[in-house]
Amino acid sequence: MATRQNSTNGKLKSPRIQVVLPELICEQLTILASNESRTVSNMAKVLIQEGIKKYFDKEDKSRISENNLNTDKFRDELEKQSVRRLKRAPQRIRYYKKSD
């Protein structure tokens, strides 16, 4: 099962999986990644996405809903945006004491 971790700012990171590859496949993956100027993990992600898409297209099994694909596309677009700072400080800041 994929694991999900928190980043330093508290947001959830993307799920992580661990895969054990034979040496030959790992070398081929590394070569593909360097040819496309990608990291090895990003290249693996791309190849997995393409493989899943081909599988569902070939088998005509549309189990992945369009809503999930749209959500992933929306998330990717948001992540590409630059970070904008607030123009001024918030009007009111509330501090709460921890009650024992």
MARBA-3410 file (N, C-alpha, C, O; in Angstrom, 1 decimal):
100
0.8,-1.2,0.0,0.0,0.0,0.0,0.9,1.2,0.0,1.9,1.3,0.6 ~ 0.4,2.3,-0.7,1.2,3.5,-0.8,1.2,4.2,0.6,0.1,4.2,1.3 ~ 2.3,4.8,0.9,2.3,5.6,2.2,2.3,7.1,1.8,2.7,7.5,0.8 ~ 1.7,7.9,2.7,1.6,9.3,2.5,2.3,10.0,3.7,2.0,9.7,4.9 ~ 3.1,11.0,3.5,3.8,11.7,4.5,3.4,13.2,4.5,2.8,13.7,3.5
3.7,13.9,5.6,3.5,15.3,5.7,4.7,16.0,5.3,5.8,15.6,5.6 ~ 4.6,17.2,4.6,5.7,18.0,4.3,6.0,18.9,5.5,5.3,18.9,6.5 ~ 7.0,19.7,5.4,7.4,20.6,6.5,6.3,21.7,6.7,6.2,22.2,7.9 ~ 5.5,22.0,5.7,4.5,23.0,5.9,3.2,22.4,6.3,2.2,23.1,6.4 ~ 3.1,21.1,6.6,1.9,20.4,7.0,1.0,19.8,6.0,0.1,19.0,6.3
1.3,20.1,4.7,0.5,19.6,3.6,0.9,18.1,3.4,2.0,17.8,3.6 ~ -0.1,17.4,2.9,0.2,16.0,2.6,1.0,15.9,1.3,0.7,16.6,0.3 ~ 2.1,15.0,1.3,2.8,14.8,0.1,2.1,13.7,-0.7,1.2,13.1,-0.3 ~ 2.5,13.6,-2.0,2.0,12.6,-2.8,2.3,11.2,-2.3,3.3,11.0,-1.6 ~ 1.4,10.2,-2.5,1.7,8.9,-2.0,3.0,8.3,-2.5,3.4,8.6,-3.7
3.7,7.5,-1.7,5.0,6.9,-2.1,4.8,5.4,-2.1,4.1,4.8,-1.3 ~ 5.5,4.8,-3.1,5.6,3.4,-3.2,7.1,3.0,-3.3,7.9,3.8,-3.7 ~ 7.4,1.7,-3.0,8.7,1.3,-3.1,8.7,0.1,-4.1,7.9,-0.8,-3.9 ~ 9.6,0.1,-5.1,9.6,-1.0,-6.1,11.0,-1.5,-6.2,12.0,-0.7,-6.1 ~ 11.2,-2.8,-6.2,12.5,-3.5,-6.4,12.6,-3.9,-7.9,11.7,-4.6,-8.4
13.6,-3.4,-8.5,13.9,-3.6,-10.0,15.1,-4.5,-10.2,16.1,-4.4,-9.4 ~ 15.1,-5.3,-11.2,16.3,-6.0,-11.6,17.3,-4.9,-12.1,17.0,-3.8,-12.5 ~ 18.6,-5.3,-12.0,19.7,-4.3,-12.3,19.6,-3.8,-13.7,19.7,-2.6,-14.0 ~ 19.2,-4.7,-14.7,19.1,-4.3,-16.1,18.0,-3.2,-16.3,18.2,-2.2,-17.0 ~ 16.9,-3.4,-15.7,15.8,-2.5,-15.8,16.1,-1.2,-15.2,15.8,-0.1,-15.7
16.8,-1.2,-14.1,17.2,0.0,-13.4,18.2,0.8,-14.2,18.1,2.0,-14.3 ~ 19.1,0.1,-14.9,20.1,0.8,-15.8,19.4,1.4,-17.0,19.6,2.5,-17.4 ~ 18.4,0.7,-17.6,17.6,1.2,-18.7,16.8,2.4,-18.3,16.7,3.4,-19.0 ~ 16.2,2.4,-17.1,15.4,3.5,-16.6,16.3,4.7,-16.4,15.9,5.8,-16.7 ~ 17.5,4.5,-15.9,18.5,5.6,-15.7,18.9,6.2,-17.0,19.0,7.5,-17.1
19.1,5.4,-18.0,19.4,5.9,-19.4,18.3,6.7,-20.0,18.5,7.8,-20.5 ~ 17.1,6.2,-19.9,15.9,6.9,-20.4,15.8,8.3,-19.7,15.5,9.3,-20.3 ~ 15.9,8.3,-18.4,15.8,9.5,-17.6,16.8,10.5,-18.0,16.5,11.7,-18.2 ~ 18.1,10.1,-18.2,19.1,11.1,-18.6,18.9,11.6,-20.0,19.2,12.7,-20.3 ~ 18.3,10.7,-20.9,18.0,11.2,-22.3,16.9,12.2,-22.3,16.9,13.1,-23.2
16.0,12.2,-21.3,14.9,13.1,-21.3,15.1,14.2,-20.2,14.2,15.0,-19.9 ~ 16.3,14.3,-19.6,16.6,15.2,-18.6,15.6,15.2,-17.4,15.1,16.2,-17.0 ~ 15.4,14.0,-17.0,14.5,13.8,-15.9,15.2,13.1,-14.7,16.3,12.5,-15.0 ~ 14.6,13.1,-13.6,15.1,12.2,-12.5,14.6,10.8,-12.8,13.7,10.6,-13.5 ~ 15.3,9.9,-12.2,14.9,8.5,-12.4,13.5,8.2,-11.8,12.7,7.5,-12.5
13.2,8.8,-10.7,11.8,8.6,-10.1,10.8,9.3,-11.0,9.7,8.7,-11.1 ~ 11.1,10.4,-11.5,10.1,11.1,-12.4,9.9,10.3,-13.7,8.8,10.2,-14.2 ~ 11.0,9.7,-14.2,10.9,8.9,-15.4,10.0,7.7,-15.1,9.2,7.3,-16.0 ~ 10.2,7.1,-14.0,9.4,5.9,-13.6,7.9,6.3,-13.5,7.1,5.5,-13.9 ~ 7.7,7.5,-12.9,6.3,7.9,-12.8,5.6,8.1,-14.2,4.5,7.6,-14.4
6.4,8.7,-15.1,5.9,8.9,-16.5,5.6,7.6,-17.2,4.5,7.4,-17.8 ~ 6.5,6.7,-17.0,6.3,5.3,-17.7,5.2,4.6,-17.1,4.4,3.9,-17.8 ~ 5.0,4.7,-15.8,3.9,4.0,-15.1,2.6,4.6,-15.6,1.6,3.9,-15.9 ~ 2.5,6.0,-15.7,1.3,6.6,-16.1,0.9,6.2,-17.5,-0.2,5.9,-17.8 ~ 2.0,6.1,-18.4,1.7,5.7,-19.8,1.2,4.3,-19.9,0.3,3.9,-20.6
1.9,3.4,-19.1,1.5,2.0,-19.1,0.1,1.8,-18.6,-0.6,1.0,-19.1 ~ -0.3,2.5,-17.5,-1.7,2.4,-17.0,-2.7,2.9,-18.1,-3.7,2.2,-18.3 ~ -2.4,4.0,-18.7,-3.3,4.5,-19.7,-3.4,3.5,-20.9,-4.5,3.3,-21.3 ~ -2.3,2.9,-21.3,-2.4,2.0,-22.4,-3.2,0.7,-22.0,-3.9,0.2,-22.8 ~ -3.0,0.3,-20.8,-3.7,-0.9,-20.3,-5.2,-0.6,-20.3,-6.0,-1.5,-20.8
-5.6,0.5,-19.8,-7.1,0.7,-19.7,-7.6,1.0,-21.1,-8.8,0.7,-21.4 ~ -6.8,1.6,-22.0,-7.3,1.9,-23.4,-7.4,0.5,-24.1,-8.4,0.3,-24.8 ~ -6.5,-0.3,-23.9,-6.4,-1.6,-24.6,-7.6,-2.5,-24.1,-8.3,-3.1,-24.9 ~ -7.7,-2.6,-22.8,-8.7,-3.5,-22.2,-10.1,-2.8,-22.2,-11.1,-3.5,-21.8 ~ -10.2,-1.6,-22.6,-11.4,-0.8,-22.6,-12.1,-0.9,-21.2,-13.3,-1.0,-21.0
-11.2,-0.7,-20.2,-11.6,-0.7,-18.8,-11.5,0.7,-18.3,-10.4,1.1,-17.8 ~ -12.5,1.5,-18.3,-12.4,2.9,-17.9,-12.7,3.0,-16.4,-13.7,3.6,-16.0 ~ -11.9,2.4,-15.6,-12.1,2.4,-14.1,-11.7,3.7,-13.5,-12.2,4.1,-12.5 ~ -10.8,4.4,-14.2,-10.3,5.7,-13.7,-11.3,6.7,-14.2,-11.5,6.9,-15.4 ~ -11.9,7.4,-13.2,-13.0,8.3,-13.6,-12.4,9.6,-14.2,-11.2,9.9,-13.8
-13.1,10.2,-15.0,-12.6,11.5,-15.6,-12.5,12.5,-14.5,-11.6,13.4,-14.6 ~ -13.2,12.4,-13.4,-13.1,13.4,-12.3,-11.8,13.3,-11.7,-11.2,14.3,-11.3 ~ -11.2,12.1,-11.5,-9.9,11.9,-10.9,-8.8,12.5,-11.8,-7.9,13.1,-11.4 ~ -9.0,12.3,-13.1,-8.0,12.8,-14.1,-8.1,14.3,-14.1,-7.0,15.0,-14.1 ~ -9.3,14.9,-14.0,-9.4,16.4,-13.9,-8.8,16.9,-12.7,-8.2,18.0,-12.7
-9.0,16.2,-11.5,-8.4,16.6,-10.3,-6.9,16.6,-10.3,-6.3,17.6,-9.9 ~ -6.3,15.6,-10.9,-4.9,15.5,-11.0,-4.3,16.7,-11.9,-3.3,17.3,-11.6 ~ -5.1,16.9,-13.0,-4.7,18.0,-13.9,-4.7,19.4,-13.2,-3.9,20.2,-13.3 ~ -5.8,19.6,-12.5,-6.0,20.8,-11.7,-4.9,21.0,-10.7,-4.4,22.1,-10.5 ~ -4.6,19.9,-10.0,-3.5,20.0,-9.0,-2.2,20.3,-9.6,-1.4,21.1,-9.1
-1.9,19.7,-10.7,-0.6,19.9,-11.5,-0.5,21.4,-11.9,0.5,22.0,-11.8 ~ -1.7,22.0,-12.4,-1.7,23.4,-12.8,-1.5,24.3,-11.6,-0.7,25.3,-11.7 ~ -2.1,23.9,-10.4,-1.8,24.8,-9.2,-0.4,24.7,-8.8,0.2,25.7,-8.3 ~ 0.2,23.5,-8.8,1.6,23.4,-8.4,2.6,24.2,-9.3,3.7,24.5,-8.9 ~ 2.2,24.4,-10.6,3.0,25.1,-11.5,3.0,26.6,-11.2,3.9,27.4,-11.6
2.0,27.1,-10.5,1.8,28.6,-10.3,2.9,29.0,-9.3,3.4,28.3,-8.4 ~ 3.3,30.3,-9.4,4.3,30.8,-8.5,3.6,31.2,-7.2,2.4,31.4,-7.1 ~ 4.4,31.2,-6.1,3.9,31.6,-4.8,3.8,33.1,-4.7,4.7,33.8,-5.1 ~ 2.7,33.6,-4.3,2.5,35.0,-4.1,2.4,35.4,-2.6,1.8,34.6,-1.9 ~ 3.0,36.5,-2.3,3.0,36.9,-0.9,1.8,37.8,-0.6,1.3,38.5,-1.6
1.4,37.9,0.6,0.3,38.8,1.0,0.9,40.2,0.9,2.0,40.5,1.1 ~ 0.0,41.2,0.6,0.4,42.6,0.4,0.6,43.3,1.7,1.4,44.2,1.9 ~ -0.2,42.8,2.7,0.0,43.4,4.1,-0.3,42.3,5.1,-0.8,41.2,4.8 ~ 0.0,42.7,6.3,-0.2,41.7,7.4,-1.7,41.6,7.7,-2.5,42.5,7.3 ~ -2.2,40.4,8.2,-3.6,40.2,8.5,-4.1,41.3,9.5,-3.3,41.8,10.3
-5.3,41.6,9.4,-5.9,42.7,10.3,-5.9,42.2,11.8,-5.6,43.0,12.6 ~ -6.2,41.0,12.0,-6.3,40.5,13.4,-5.7,39.1,13.5,-6.0,38.2,12.7 ~ -4.9,38.9,14.5,-4.3,37.6,14.7,-4.8,37.2,16.1,-4.7,37.9,17.1 ~ -5.3,36.0,16.2,-5.8,35.4,17.4,-4.8,34.4,17.9,-4.4,33.5,17.2 ~ -4.4,34.5,19.1,-3.6,33.5,19.8,-4.4,32.7,20.8,-5.2,33.3,21.6
-4.3,31.4,20.8,-5.0,30.6,21.7,-4.0,29.9,22.7,-3.0,29.4,22.3 ~ -4.4,30.0,24.0,-3.6,29.3,25.0,-4.0,27.8,25.0,-5.1,27.5,24.8 ~ -3.0,27.0,25.1,-3.2,25.6,25.3,-3.8,25.3,26.7,-3.3,25.8,27.7 ~ -5.0,24.7,26.7,-5.5,24.4,28.0,-5.1,23.0,28.5,-5.1,22.0,27.7 ~ -4.7,22.9,29.7,-4.1,21.6,30.2,-5.2,20.6,30.5,-4.9,19.5,31.0
END
